[in-house]
Amino acid sequence: MITQDIRMSPQRSLLRRWFEPKSIKEMAPATAVIVYGLLILWAVFVLFPLYWLLITSFKLPADVNAGPVYLPWIDFTPSLHAWRELFVFDYEDTLRAYINSIIIALLATALCVTIGSMAAYALARIQYKPKFATIVLFVLCLVAMAVVVGRWGVDWRLSLAVALAVFFVLARAVGHHFKATLGNGDILFWMISQRILPPIVAVIPIYMMFQSIRLLDTHIAQILAYTVVNLPIVVWLMYDFFVTIPTDLDESAQLDGATRFTTFVEIILPLAKPGLAATTLLVLILCWNEYLLSLFLSTSNAQTMPILVAAMNAGERGILWWSMAVVIIVMIIPVVLMALVLQRFISKGILLGAVKG
């Protein structure tokens, strides 16, 4: 028995070294091999499309059509023909779409984050109790305005003024007879439900609205549409960050004479920088990659990068994979740079959201 224990002790020692961590802050070697192996496998899985995109941009059409080749200077000879064609011959269309995307995405993101963060702060600090009948009355007035404009061609500005006047008169006259109210939770759910709605359901009315006011193929139309579509995401995310900030800070600032807006700008927003950065990057990505709304609201003057990429899929010469790869690489550069700039805030925001509750 003693001899058997002596023979088994080296095996136990080896197993202990492989499967038992040296300290509570370290992983066991076997666990580390499994974890890092899975991470490397996942990194390869995620980064390979980017690598494929990069090498495709340096391939000749014959190399692209010949089949899958992976290694430059071994499987194929790199060429700059796609980059030269894009930046020398077709640079005007690419530059116009690129500038349009930058202007529309940045302005829509700034407007969306500004309005959404203020709305989220209000919902986190003020208890609203709107009457359900008043909300229904407001919706009915807007529907009546839309019918008047669409059916009889009345100017939308005049119809809107009349609809608002009728709403205020009826709300003051009969609003106090209704008792059923809604809360902040109902408002939040209603806002996020607007994002659950498929965009194709609302894109036709949005197109007709901007057509009637002659704003099609303009920057302002896409900026407003992107802002409205992404506003629920900002409100929903920023609300979670604002409720984690103690209300004692607001009360102390108000005791010192600060207004709610001053408290929001000078005290609350600096504390919510991680959440604000993460939300800004998410909204920027959504605005930058928006395709459906841009397809309906733009033709040539306000065309964005997603539309330019999609146009390369239906050309007379077939699918230009090499040119499409160059455009996509150029397209993802601003988002990557923004992610690098906001990286430290984003990591803090993710951790803050993870430990909440």
C-alpha positions in Angstrom: 0.0 0.0 0.0 2.8 2.4 0.8 4.4 1.7 -2.5 1.1 2.3 -4.3 0.7 5.6 -2.5 4.2 6.6 -3.4 3.6 5.8 -7.1 0.3 7.7 -7.1 1.6 10.8 -5.3 3.4 12.2 -8.4 0.2 11.8 -10.4 -1.8 13.6 -7.7 0.8 16.3 -7.6 0.6 16.8 -11.4 -3.2 16.9 -11.3 -3.1 19.4 -8.4 -0.7 21.6 -10.3 -3.0 21.5 -13.5 -6.4 21.8 -11.9 -5.9 23.7 -8.7 -5.2 27.5 -8.8 -2.2 28.8 -7.0 -4.2 31.7 -5.5 -7.8 33.0 -5.5 -6.8 35.7 -8.1 -5.4 33.2 -10.6 -6.9 30.5 -12.7 -5.8 26.9 -12.7 -3.5 26.1 -15.7 -6.0 23.7 -17.2 -8.8 26.3 -16.8 -6.6 29.0 -18.4 -5.8 26.8 -21.4 -9.5 26.2 -22.0 -10.6 29.8 -21.4 -7.9 31.4 -23.6 -8.3 28.7 -26.2 -12.0 29.6 -26.5 -11.2 33.3 -26.5 -8.7 32.8 -29.3 -11.1 30.7 -31.3 -13.8 33.4 -30.9 -11.4 36.2 -31.8 -10.5 34.3 -35.0 -14.2 33.8 -35.8 -14.9 37.5 -35.2 -11.8 39.0 -37.0 -11.7 36.7 -40.0 -14.5 38.6 -41.9 -12.5 41.8 -41.4 -9.4 40.0 -42.7 -11.3 38.6 -45.7 -12.6 42.1 -46.4 -9.1 43.6 -46.3 -7.5 41.1 -48.6 -10.5 41.3 -51.0 -9.9 45.0 -51.4 -6.4 44.2 -52.7 -7.4 41.5 -55.2 -7.9 41.7 -58.9 -11.3 40.7 -60.3 -9.7 37.5 -61.6 -8.5 36.6 -58.1 -11.9 37.2 -56.6 -13.7 35.2 -59.2 -11.1 32.3 -59.2 -12.1 31.1 -55.7 -11.1 31.5 -52.1 -7.5 32.6 -51.7 -6.3 33.8 -48.3 -2.6 34.7 -48.3 -1.2 37.7 -50.2 2.0 37.2 -52.2 1.4 33.4 -51.8 -2.1 32.8 -53.2 -2.4 36.0 -55.1 -0.5 39.2 -55.9 -1.9 42.3 -54.1 -3.1 45.2 -56.3 -4.3 48.7 -55.6 -6.6 48.8 -58.6 -9.8 48.9 -56.4 -8.5 51.7 -54.2 -7.3 53.6 -57.2 -10.6 53.2 -59.0 -12.5 54.4 -55.9 -10.4 57.4 -54.9 -9.3 58.5 -58.4 -12.2 57.8 -60.8 -15.3 57.5 -58.5 -14.1 59.7 -55.6 -16.9 62.4 -56.1 -19.8 59.9 -55.4 -17.9 58.3 -52.6 -16.9 61.6 -51.0 -20.4 63.0 -51.2 -21.9 59.9 -49.6 -19.2 59.8 -46.9 -19.7 63.5 -46.0 -23.5 63.0 -46.0 -23.1 60.0 -43.6 -20.8 62.0 -41.3 -23.1 65.0 -41.1 -26.4 63.0 -40.7 -25.0 60.5 -38.2 -23.2 63.0 -36.0 -26.1 65.6 -35.9 -28.7 62.9 -35.4 -26.7 61.3 -32.6 -26.1 64.6 -30.9 -29.7 65.6 -31.1 -30.9 62.2 -30.0 -28.6 61.9 -27.0 -29.4 65.5 -25.9 -33.1 65.1 -26.0 -33.1 61.5 -24.8 -30.9 62.1 -21.8 -33.0 65.0 -20.6 -36.2 62.9 -21.0 -34.6 60.0 -19.1 -33.5 62.3 -16.3 -37.0 63.7 -16.0 -38.5 60.2 -15.9 -35.9 59.2 -13.2 -36.5 62.2 -11.0 -40.1 63.4 -11.6 -43.2 61.3 -11.1 -45.6 61.9 -14.0 -49.3 61.0 -13.9 -50.9 61.9 -17.2 -54.5 61.1 -17.7 -55.2 58.3 -20.1 -58.2 60.1 -21.7 -56.1 63.2 -22.3 -53.5 61.1 -24.2 -56.3 59.5 -26.3 -57.7 62.9 -27.0 -54.3 64.2 -28.2 -53.9 61.2 -30.5 -57.4 61.7 -32.0 -56.6 65.3 -32.7 -53.4 64.4 -34.5 -55.3 61.7 -36.5 -58.0 64.2 -37.5 -55.2 66.6 -38.6 -53.6 63.9 -40.8 -57.0 63.1 -42.3 -57.7 66.7 -43.1 -54.3 67.2 -44.7 -54.4 64.0 -46.7 -58.1 64.1 -47.8 -58.6 67.8 -48.5 -55.1 69.1 -49.0 -55.2 71.7 -46.2 -51.9 73.2 -45.3 -50.3 71.1 -42.5 -49.2 74.1 -40.5 -52.7 75.5 -40.3 -54.1 72.0 -39.5 -51.6 71.5 -36.8 -52.4 74.8 -35.1 -56.1 74.1 -35.2 -55.6 70.5 -33.9 -53.5 71.8 -30.9 -56.1 74.6 -30.2 -58.9 72.0 -30.2 -56.9 69.7 -27.9 -56.2 72.3 -25.3 -59.8 73.5 -25.3 -61.2 70.0 -24.9 -58.6 69.0 -22.3 -59.4 72.0 -20.1 -63.2 71.4 -20.6 -63.6 67.6 -20.0 -60.1 66.5 -18.8 -60.9 66.8 -15.1 -63.8 64.3 -15.5 -61.5 61.4 -16.1 -59.5 59.7 -13.3 -57.4 56.9 -14.9 -53.7 57.9 -15.0 -50.5 56.4 -16.3 -47.1 56.2 -14.5 -43.4 56.6 -15.4 -43.2 52.8 -16.0 -46.0 53.0 -18.6 -44.3 55.9 -20.3 -41.0 54.0 -20.5 -42.7 50.9 -21.9 -44.5 52.9 -24.5 -41.3 54.5 -25.6 -39.4 51.3 -26.0 -42.3 49.7 -27.7 -41.8 52.2 -30.6 -38.4 50.5 -31.2 -40.0 47.0 -31.2 -42.3 48.1 -34.0 -40.8 46.9 -37.4 -39.4 50.0 -39.3 -41.0 49.0 -42.5 -44.4 49.6 -40.9 -43.6 53.3 -40.4 -41.4 54.1 -43.3 -44.2 54.7 -45.8 -46.0 57.3 -43.6 -42.6 58.9 -42.9 -41.9 59.1 -46.6 -45.3 60.6 -47.4 -45.0 63.2 -44.6 -41.6 64.4 -45.8 -42.8 64.4 -49.4 -45.7 66.6 -48.5 -43.5 69.2 -46.8 -40.9 68.9 -49.6 -38.0 67.7 -47.5 -37.2 64.5 -49.4 -33.5 64.0 -50.3 -32.3 66.5 -47.6 -30.1 66.1 -44.6 -32.8 67.5 -42.2 -35.3 64.8 -43.2 -32.9 61.9 -42.3 -31.6 63.7 -39.2 -35.1 64.1 -37.8 -36.1 60.5 -38.8 -33.0 59.0 -37.3 -33.5 61.0 -34.1 -37.1 59.9 -33.6 -36.3 56.2 -34.4 -33.4 56.0 -31.9 -34.7 58.2 -29.2 -36.4 55.4 -27.2 -33.1 53.5 -26.9 -31.4 56.6 -25.4 -34.2 57.2 -22.9 -34.3 53.5 -21.9 -30.5 53.2 -21.4 -29.9 56.5 -19.8 -32.8 56.0 -17.4 -31.0 53.0 -15.9 -27.9 55.1 -15.3 -29.7 58.0 -13.8 -31.7 56.0 -11.3 -28.4 54.6 -9.9 -27.3 58.2 -9.0 -28.5 59.2 -5.5 -31.3 61.8 -5.3 -29.5 63.4 -2.4 -27.2 65.2 -4.9 -30.2 66.8 -6.6 -31.7 67.9 -3.3 -28.4 69.3 -2.1 -28.0 71.3 -5.3 -31.6 72.6 -5.1 -31.0 73.7 -1.5 -28.0 75.7 -2.8 -30.3 77.4 -5.3 -29.5 75.4 -8.5 -32.3 74.8 -11.0 -33.1 71.3 -12.3 -31.3 72.1 -15.6 -28.2 73.3 -13.8 -28.2 70.2 -11.6 -28.6 68.0 -14.6 -25.8 69.6 -16.6 -23.2 70.3 -13.9 -23.8 67.4 -11.5 -25.7 64.5 -13.0 -24.2 64.4 -16.5 -20.6 64.2 -15.3 -21.5 61.3 -13.1 -23.2 59.5 -16.0 -20.3 59.9 -18.4 -19.8 56.1 -18.8 -23.4 55.5 -19.7 -23.6 58.6 -21.9 -20.5 57.4 -23.8 -21.8 53.9 -24.3 -25.2 55.2 -25.4 -23.7 57.7 -27.8 -21.6 55.0 -29.5 -24.5 52.7 -29.9 -26.7 55.4 -31.4 -23.9 56.5 -33.7 -23.5 53.0 -35.0 -27.3 52.7 -35.6 -27.4 56.0 -37.4 -24.3 55.3 -39.4 -25.6 51.9 -40.6 -29.2 52.9 -41.2 -30.3 51.7 -44.6 -34.1 51.5 -44.8 -34.9 55.1 -43.9 -32.0 56.4 -46.1 -33.3 54.3 -49.0 -36.7 55.9 -48.8 -35.7 59.5 -47.9 -32.8 60.1 -50.2 -32.1 59.7 -53.9 -28.8 61.4 -54.8 -28.1 64.6 -52.9 -28.4 63.1 -49.4 -27.3 59.5 -50.2 -25.4 57.8 -47.4 -22.7 55.1 -47.4 -25.0 52.1 -46.9 -26.9 53.1 -50.0 -23.7 53.4 -51.9 -22.6 50.0 -50.8 -25.9 48.5 -51.7 -25.8 50.1 -55.2 -22.6 48.1 -55.9 -24.6 44.9 -55.6 -26.8 45.7 -58.6 -24.6 47.2 -61.2 -24.4 46.4 -64.9 -21.0 44.7 -64.5 -22.3 42.4 -61.7 -21.3 42.5 -58.1 -18.1 44.5 -57.6 -16.7 42.7 -54.6 -13.3 44.4 -54.7 -14.8 47.9 -54.8 -17.4 47.0 -52.2 -14.7 45.8 -49.8 -12.9 49.2 -50.2 -16.0 51.2 -49.4 -16.9 49.0 -46.4 -13.4 49.5 -45.0 -13.6 53.2 -45.4 -17.1 53.1 -43.9 -16.2 51.4 -40.7 -13.1 53.6 -39.9 -15.1 56.4 -38.1 -17.0 54.0 -35.9 -13.8 52.2 -34.9 -12.1 55.5 -34.1 -15.1 56.6 -32.0 -15.0 53.3 -30.1 -11.3 53.8 -29.4 -11.9 57.3 -28.1 -14.8 56.2 -25.8 -13.3 52.9 -24.8 -12.5 53.7 -21.2 -16.0 55.2 -20.6 -17.7 52.3 -22.4 -15.9 49.7 -20.2 -17.0 51.6 -17.0 -20.6 51.8 -18.4 -20.7 48.1 -19.0 -19.5 47.3 -15.5 -21.9 49.8 -14.0 -24.8 48.2 -15.8 -23.6 44.7 -14.9 -23.6 45.3 -11.1 -26.9 47.2 -11.0 -29.4 45.5 -8.8 
